[in-house]
């Protein structure tokens, strides 16, 4: 989320001044990043239990 704010030059703004759209974009960006990192980790996970847990998180 910090990167999202930094890219838009809004790091100096208090959280309370962010719009709903700002917050939705930040949440969407964070979720997308989680999916990418979890997908990479899933393919590299040596532990079958960890792989199963990531499958559950990613695919429901």
KADA-V457440 format. One record per residue. N is the residue number from 1. RES is the residue in one letter. PHI is phi in whole degrees, -180 to 180 (NA if undefined). PSI is psi in whole degrees, 0 to 359 (999 if undefined). OMEGA is omega in whole degrees, -180 to 180 (none if undefined). Layout:
n:res:phi:psi:omega
N:RES:PHI:PSI:OMEGA
N:RES:PHI:PSI:OMEGA
This chain:
n:res:phi:psi:omega
1:X:NA:325:177
2:X:-61:320:178
3:X:-64:320:180
4:X:-62:314:179
5:X:-65:318:-179
6:X:-62:320:-180
7:X:-64:336:-178
8:X:-105:8:178
9:X:65:34:-175
10:X:-119:23:-179
11:X:-69:338:-178
12:X:-86:354:-178
13:X:-85:139:174
14:X:-65:148:-180
15:X:-54:322:-177
16:X:-63:341:-179
17:X:-90:355:180
18:X:-72:143:179
19:X:-82:167:177
20:X:-60:320:179
21:X:-62:319:176
22:X:-58:312:-178
23:X:-65:320:178
24:X:-65:320:178
25:X:-66:319:178
26:X:-63:316:180
27:X:-65:317:179
28:X:-61:318:179
29:X:-64:317:180
30:X:-64:318:179
31:X:-65:316:179
32:X:-61:316:180
33:X:-64:319:178
34:X:-60:315:-179
35:X:-62:316:179
36:X:-63:311:-178
37:X:-66:320:179
38:X:-66:323:178
39:X:-65:317:178
40:X:-64:315:-179
41:X:-64:323:-180
42:X:-62:319:-179
43:X:-71:338:-178
44:X:-102:358:-175
45:X:-71:117:179
46:X:-77:337:-176
47:X:-90:119:-180
48:X:-58:327:179
49:X:-65:318:179
50:X:-66:319:179
51:X:-61:317:179
52:X:-64:319:179
53:X:-64:317:179
54:X:-67:323:176
55:X:-59:316:180
56:X:-63:316:180
57:X:-66:320:-174
58:X:-83:328:-173
59:X:-114:353:177
60:X:79:999:none
